[in-house]
Amino acid sequence: MDLEFQDIRKSFGPKTVLDGVSFRARSGEALGLLGRNGAGKTTSIRILMDVFPADGGRVLADGAPIDHSRVSMGYLPEERGLYPKKKIGEQLVYFARLNGMSKTAAAEAVDTWLDRLGMTEYRDKRLDTLSKGNQQKIQLITALAHDPDVIILDEPFSGLDPVNAMLLKDVVKEELARGKTVLFSSHQMSYIEEFCHSIAILRGGRIVLAGQLHDIKRDYPRDRLVIRSEQADAIAAAFPDVCVRRENGELLLRLPSPEAKGQTMKALTERFDIDELRVFEPSLNDIFVEYAGDQEQGGEKA
């Protein structure tokens, strides 16, 4: 199912939270919805889930105004919402039934997912007896048990150890292979970069960058070189105005133009002992820092 936000606007009193937000998420692909706290991510998700309406604009599903009675959503919130004193199996079945499943179908789906995530032994345990990571896996089941059309994952890897993070990665890949539409909201850029074909970066309630991540990286000007060398200090001194040291010890050298790449690389290798020399390609973290930038932070989470 393809989803599209078209010029979505939302205000709370005098505060404009979303100001003409537009982006598209395609079936079988993951979209990274990114931004600093207060940028408008949570408000966008709540409008998508019909928690409250937009003041203007449209949300489309496969090109038509979304019908929430026909489009099912699975939501993994950043802030957990299960009952700590209740038995896990009972509340999972309860939430699946709230999403339209019969009691029998809900119980079968819950058992399938408990087995898939290695959690069958905890079916009759209370949630508060589980570790944070295992609680996260139980919360994930509430988002997936009813086989939703759209899956929304807000900081899904929070609290997971590397083994469980790998398990969640496998689950997400399986859902994408089934044609599900997945929206990621996370500050862990490595996961977004691994899963997401496309990104949309919000800043102050507006989209400042959107599109396929591959195309965004390709369109960056190829006018910087990454240098790794034991003579980093000497190289930095030789290019004082255009060379900066990165946190990992590498140097980033800005060229006067992309066409100067070959000549500069030749000069560097002739003059210095170079361990690695390559054209700079920004990571998603680099892109996020550049575009999310500083913004006025409000007190209300948006």
Secondary structure, 3 states (H helix, E strand, C coil): CCEEEEEEEEEECCEEEEEEEEEEECCCCEEEEECCCCCCHHHHHHHHCCCCCCCEEEEEECCEECCCCCCCEEEECCCCCCCCCCEHHHHHHHHHHHCCCCHHHHHHHHHHHHHHCCCHHHCCCEHHHCCHHHHHHHHHHHHHCCCCCEEEEECCCCCCCHHHHHHHHHHHHHHHHCCCEEEEECCCHHHHHHHCCEEEEEECCEEEEEEEHHHHHHCCCCCEEEEECCCHHHHHHHCCCCEEECCCCCEEEECCCHHHHHHHHHHHHHHCCCCEEEECCCCHHHHHHHHHCCCCCCCCCC
